[in-house]
């Protein structure tokens, strides 16, 4: 995240959501995102998503759809660089 107000959504291999490293009930993701962003009073919201590499990508897109429906206008996927490789 680039700013303190940016939010991070983690999704584990079982599809469990974590908002800023805190487990949340999956059915509350949209409401929690909307509440956070409303409290910030911002027009544009960035959500960073980090999912387990073994997770089915459909679960990631489902979370992105929920986020978009609740005020997230920019989503970024967080990846980890493998040791011994270089970014280009």
C-alpha positions in Angstrom: 0.0 0.0 0.0 1.2 3.5 -0.9 -0.9 5.4 1.7 -2.0 4.7 5.3 -5.6 4.8 4.1 -5.2 2.1 1.5 -6.7 -1.2 2.5 -5.4 -4.8 2.0 -7.6 -7.7 1.4 -6.0 -11.1 2.0 -7.6 -14.3 0.8 -6.3 -17.6 2.1 -6.2 -21.0 0.3 -9.7 -21.8 1.7 -11.2 -18.5 0.4 -11.3 -16.8 3.9 -11.1 -13.0 3.7 -8.7 -11.0 5.8 -9.1 -7.2 5.9 -5.8 -5.6 6.9 -4.7 -8.9 8.4 -7.9 -9.4 10.5 -10.2 -12.3 9.6 -13.7 -11.2 8.7 -16.8 -13.1 7.8 -16.8 -13.4 4.0 -20.4 -12.2 3.8 -19.4 -8.9 5.5 -16.7 -7.9 3.0 -18.8 -5.4 1.1 -20.3 -3.8 4.2 -16.9 -3.5 5.9 -15.3 -1.9 2.8 -18.1 0.6 2.4 -17.9 1.5 6.1 -14.1 2.0 6.0 -14.2 4.1 2.8 -17.2 6.2 4.0 -15.4 7.0 7.2 -12.3 8.1 5.2 -14.5 10.6 3.2 -12.5 9.9 0.0 -13.9 9.8 -3.6 -11.5 7.1 -4.8 -10.6 4.0 -3.0 -7.7 1.6 -3.6 -7.9 -2.0 -2.5 -4.8 -4.2 -2.6 -5.5 -7.9 -2.9 -3.1 -10.6 -1.9 -4.4 -14.2 -2.4 -2.9 -17.6 -1.8 -1.3 -19.0 -4.9 -3.3 -22.1 -4.6 -6.6 -20.3 -4.6 -8.9 -20.6 -7.6 -8.9 -17.3 -9.5 -12.7 -17.2 -9.5 -12.6 -16.5 -5.8 -10.3 -13.5 -6.4 -12.6 -12.1 -9.1 -15.6 -12.7 -6.8 -13.9 -10.5 -4.1 -13.0 -7.9 -6.7 -16.7 -7.7 -7.8 -17.8 -7.3 -4.2 -15.2 -4.5 -3.7 -16.3 -2.7 -6.9 -19.9 -2.8 -5.8 -18.9 -1.1 -2.6 -16.9 1.9 -3.6 -13.5 0.5 -4.7 -12.5 2.1 -7.9 -8.9 0.8 -8.2 -7.7 -2.6 -7.2 -4.1 -3.8 -7.2 -2.9 -7.3 -6.9 0.1 -7.9 -4.6 2.6 -10.5 -5.7 5.8 -11.8 -4.2 8.9 -12.0 -6.2 10.7 -15.3 -6.2 14.2 -15.4 -4.7 16.9 -15.2 -7.3 14.8 -13.4 -9.9 14.9 -9.8 -11.0 12.1 -7.3 -11.8 12.2 -5.9 -15.2 
